[in-house]
Amino acid sequence: MHFLEILIKKRNGRKLSPGEINYTVSNYTAGNIPDYQMAAWLMAVYFRGLDEQETAALTAAMAGSGQILKVAPGRGAFIDKHSTGGVGDGTSLVLAPLVAAAGVPVLMVSGRGLGHTGGTLDKLESVPGLRTDLTAARALRQVRCIGVAMIGQTAQLAPADKKIYALRDATGTVENISLICASILSKKIAVGIKGLVLDVKCGNGAFMKDFPGACKLAGLLMKIGRARGLKSKVLVTDMNQPLGNAIGNSLEIAQALEVLQGRGPDDFRELTLALGAEMLILGKKAKDKQTAITVLSRLLSTGQALNKFREMIKAQGGKIDKLPSAKYKTSILAKKGGYIRSFDTCAIGLTATLLGAGRQTKEDRVDPAAGIWLNKKLGDRVVPGEVLGEFHYNRTLPLKAIEQRFVQAITIGSDRPTVKPLIMERW
């Protein structure tokens, strides 16, 4: 079997066999296929697509590229949550300790930023000293001890996804439902969870721009996940504006701390409680959504969720008391008054990347303190000279060009818009 033949076959739109897909994944993971050839294969997949059988084969090959954990009984079934990626979407930072505080064990394997979206690992690693590169064995011990761990793909867990994930980010091949599906589910299968709540983002700041596309991805995730024994729930949620106020790594940690104390932005809190409720139901700690939300709200207001977060941070070597702070802060002012009618959410995410909060190439280092604090949401009234947002950055930048990009991403008009519900669909 020769990889060039497999590449050309997919380039020409032909279906790949499970053996050909497994060959591709295993040899790229082993370093036998160079990045430039794998990038070409990803681009062929992006344009030609994979059918359901190919997607299932890719998921299985990526999950099987390393160790698949067999979770010993004792604390109950592990439940996890995953988002398809959005701007300001730091709900995992709150959900993992919150749900663990409710008695559902959480072993969350997360990824880094992709394109214009932030990554949970980058956010966590903005906490001084915190390690996400725990071995699978250590992560399991931590979950058995305190109920929660948040880690990245290790050498043992879905190493193929770790390599492919980074290459997709740098080659413009992110927005493909089969690649998204395989990336998400391979990590979850490898870690041995039994239940998964999925947040499929939909809108101009999501990889799925339209509702039918988001529903198609949701259906594929559920079908392939359930075929592998995962009990699944999917929420399709709006990403036509950034979630919450913080966009950037340490900024999102600071916002998570607010939410863990029962405060924080309304939309962020609403989504956190909705996703957390589904996790509690899958984990058999609540019979219905309202009961679950009541339990979770109490854990936030009493500080128990915050204590669990601090416990997790300490267990993974982090010190939460002093988060990285940017050297420079610049307020971006509204040039006219009216109402916030729309956001180009993708452009705002890319603006944060230009400030240093994300990667433009595979090798880029993320600045943990860089990002944007967004002061306005859809439907908010704005007066001329009012602060729309604040840039946080540490290096010399073409600030006027970046500011212009940000301002152009926000439409201000005379009429207040109708704001869509945050949760668009439940599966």
N, C-alpha and C positions, 0 to 999 in steps of 0.2 A: 504494500500500500504506500502510495506517495502523496504527500500533502498537497503538492501543486495540482494533482489531478482532482483532489477533493475541492480545492479552492475554485478551480475552473468549472467544476460540476455545479457548484452553488452559484457561481457568477452567471452561469447560463440558465439558472432557474430550475434546476433539477433537484429532486428530493434526495437527501442524504440518508444513508442507512444508520441504524444505531451504532454499528461497528465503525463507520466512518466518523461519526460524531465523537465516539469514545476515543478513537485514535487521535483526533484533533485535540481534544481536551487533555488527554494524558501526555501527549508529546509536547504540547505547549507548556504545560505545568513542569515537565522535566527539563525544559530548556532546549529541546530539540527543534523547535520551530521558532524562528526569530520574530521579534515584534513586528517588523515590516510585513511579513507574510500573514501573521495573525491579524494585523490591522486590515489587510486587504480582505481577509475572510469575514471579519466583522462588518466591513462595508458591504460585501456581497450579501450577507444575511440582512443587513439593514434595508437594502433595496429589494431583494428577492423574497425575504421573509422565510420563516420556518412554519410548517404546519403543526398541528397539535402533537402528532407523534414525534416529530423532530424536537419540539420543545420539551416534551417529556423525557426524551433521550438525553438532551443537553442538560436538563436538570439533574437527572440521575448520574450522568458522567461527572458533573461538577461536584455534586454531593459526595460521590464515591472517590473523588480525587485524594481524599484524606481519611481520617478516622471518623466513624459515625458513632457517637456516644450512645451508650445504653444506660439510661438513667435508672439508678437503683430506686426501688420504692422507699417510702419513708416520710417525705414531705408533701406528697401529692404530685399530680401531673404538672410538669413545667408548662407555663403559658407565656406566649411572647406576642409582641406587637411589631408591625413594620409599616412604614410609610413609603410610598413610591417617590417621595422627594418633593419638597416645596421650599419656599423662601420664608425664613423665620420659623420653620417647623421644628421646634425643640421639645415637642411633647414627650418624646421617649425619656428625656432627662427627668421628667416628673413622674411619668407612668411607671417606670421600673420600680423605684422605691415606694411609690404610693400603693401599687398593687401588692408588692411584697409585704407592706405594713398591714394589709388586709388578710394576709395568710396564704397568698398564692405565690409559690416560688417562681422567680423570673431569672432565667439565664438568657441575656440579650446579646446576640452577636450582631454588631452594627458595622456600617461602612463609613467611608470618607465622602467628602463632597463630590458631587458629579455635576459638571457644567455650571449652571447658575445656582444650583441648590447647595445647601450646607450639609455636612456630614456629622452624625452623632459622635464619631470618634474624634474628629477635630475639635468639637465642642468640649468633650470630656477632657481631652489632653490640654486644654487651656487652663485647667486646674493645676497649679504647680505640684509637680511630683507624681501626679496620678498616672498609673500604668494601665493601659488597655491590652497589652501584649501578654496576658496571662496564659499559661498553658491550660489545656482543657481540664486536666486533672485538678489544677489549683482552682480554676473557676468553679468546678463542681463542689470542691470542698467549701468554698466561700458561700455558695448557695445553700449547702446543707447547714452551714453555721449561722448565717444571717439572713438567708432567704433571697438574696439578689446579687447578681454580678453583671457588669456591662463590659464586654470585651470586643476585640476585633477578630477577624479571621486569623487563626494561628497556623503554624506549620502543619498542625494536625487536622484542622477543621476547614474543609472546602478551600484548600490552597489555590485551586484553579480559579475560583471566583475572585480571590484577592488579586491575582495577576490580570485577569480579564477585565475586572472592574476598573483598575487604574488605566488600562489601555483604552477602554471605551471612553473614559473621561477626556482623554487627550486626542481622540480621533473622530469626534463628532458622531459617535454611533450609540448614543445613550437611548434615544427615543424609539425603541423597538420593543413591542410588547413581549416577544419571546425572550429577548435578552434580559429584560426587566424581570420577567417571571422566573427564569432560571436562576438569576442572581439572588433574588429574594428567597426562593424556596430551597435552593441548595444549602444555604447557610442554616436554615431552620431545620431541615431534615438531618443535617450533620450533627446538630446539637441535641437532637433527641427530644424535642418538645412534642407535646400532644395536642396543644391548641394554639391557634394563631388568629389574631385580630389584625386585619389589614386596612390601612387607610390609603385609599386610592385617590390621589389628588386630581382635580379636573379644573382646567382654566388656563389663562395665559401665563401663569407662573408654574404650570405643571408640565410634565412630559406628555400627558394626555390632555390635549387642548380642548377637546369637545366631549360632551356627555356620552355619545355613543361609543367613542373610543375608550373612555374610562370604564364604561360598563363591559366592553369587550375584554379589557385587561382583567377586570374584577372576576368575570366569569371564568377566564382561563386560569387565574390563580386558584380559584376555589376548586375547579375541576381537577387540576393536576395535584393540588395539595391534598384533597380528599382521597385521591387515588393512592397517595402515599401514606394514608392513615392520619392525616391532620384534620382535626375538627376546626373549621374555619368560619369566621364572620368577616364581612367586608362592609366598610362605610365608604361611600364616594363623597368626598368633601370638596368644598369650593376653594380654589387657589387663584382667584382673580384679584386678590390683594395679599400682601404678606400677612402671615399669621402673627398675632401679637404686635409688639413694638420693636423687638430686638432682632437685628440681622447681623450675625457675626458671632464668633465663638464664645469669648468670655462675656460678651454682652448677653448672650442667650443663657449662659449659666446664671448670671445675675437675675435675669427675668425668671428663670426656673425657681430660684430661691424665693422670689416674691410669691409665685404661685403656690409653692410648698408651704407658705405661711398663710394661705387662704386669701391672698390678694392677687394682683396681676391683672392683665388684660382680660376682658370679658370673653372674647372669642377664643383665646387660648384656653381659658378655664373650661368653657363649654365643651370644646373638643376633647380635652383631657378627660373630663368626666364621662363623656359618651363612650370613648374608647376603653377607659378603665372599667366601665360598667360591663361591657361585653367580655372583658378579660375575667372579671369576677364570676360571671355566669358560666363561662367555659371552665373556670377553675372550681366550680361548684361551691362558691362562697356566697352566692346570692341567687335567688330564684327568678328575679325580674329586674328590669333596668332601674325602676324607681328605688327599690330597696338598695341596689348596688350604689346608686348615686348618693343616697343618704349616708351609707357607710363611708364612701370615699370623701364626701364633704366633711364628715366629722374628723376623719384622719388628717385632713388638711387644716382644719380650724384648731385642732388640739395640738398640733405640732408633731404628731407621731410620724407623719410622712417625712417631714423635714429631718427628724432624728434618724430615720432609716436611710435617708440620702447621705447624711453626714457619716453614718456608720459604714456605708458602702464606699464613700470617698476615702475614709481612713483605711479601710481594709485593702484598698488598691493603691495606697501610698500617697494619696493626695492631701493637700492642705487648702481648705476652702476659704480661709479667713482673709486672704489677700489675693484677689484675682488680678491678672494683668490689666494694666490701664494704659491707654494710648497717650503718647506724648503730645499729639495735636488733636484739637477738636474744633470743627468748623460748623457753624449753624447755617443751614440753607433756608433762605427766606422766600416767602410767596411774593410774586411780583404783582398779583392781582387777587381780588377777593371773589367769594362765591362758595360753591360746595365742591367737595372732592367727588368727581363723577366717575373716574376710572383710574386704575393703575396699570402700567405695563410692568407686571410683576417680574417677568423674566429680566427686563432691563434693570430693574432695581437690584435683583440678585447679582447681575453682572457688574453693576456699580460697586457693590460690596466686594466683589472679587478684585476689581481694579484697586480698591483701597488696601487690599492685602488679605482679605478674609477667606479667599479661595484660591484655587490653582488655575493658571492659564496653560501650563504644560505639566506633564506627568511628574517632572522633577521639582516643581515649585514647592517652596516651603510656605506654610500658612502662618500669617501673623495672628497670634491668638487674641490680640487686643483690637484688631482692626474690625470695622463694620459700620453699621448705620443704626441710629436710634430714630425710629419713625414716630413722629408726633401726631400724625393724622391718619384717619381711617376713612373708608368709603362713606359718603353721606355727611361727613363732618363739615361744619362751616369754617371758612378761612377768611381772614382779613389781610389786606396788603401789609407786608412786612412781618407777618407772623411766621414762626419757625415751622417749616414742614418736616425737617429732620436734621439730625446732627451727624456729621462724618467723624469717625474715629480712625486715626492712622498714625503711623510712626516714621514714614519715609517721605522723601521729596517726591511729589507727584504733579502731573499736569492737572492741577486742581480745577481750573476753570472748565476744562473739557469734561471732567468727571461730573462736576456740578451741573453743567448743561445737560448731560445725559440723564441725570437724576430728575431735574426739573421737567424735562420733556417726557419723562415716564409718568407724570402725574397730570391728569386732565382736570382743570377747574372750570366749572360752568355756573350759570346763574340759577339753574334748577336743581333741587335736591333729588338724587337718583333713588330708585327703589333698590334696596340692598337684598340680594338673594339669601336664602337660608344657608347657613354654613354646612349643614349636613344635607346633601342632595338626594341620597339614596342609601338604603340598607339592604344587604344581601344576607 
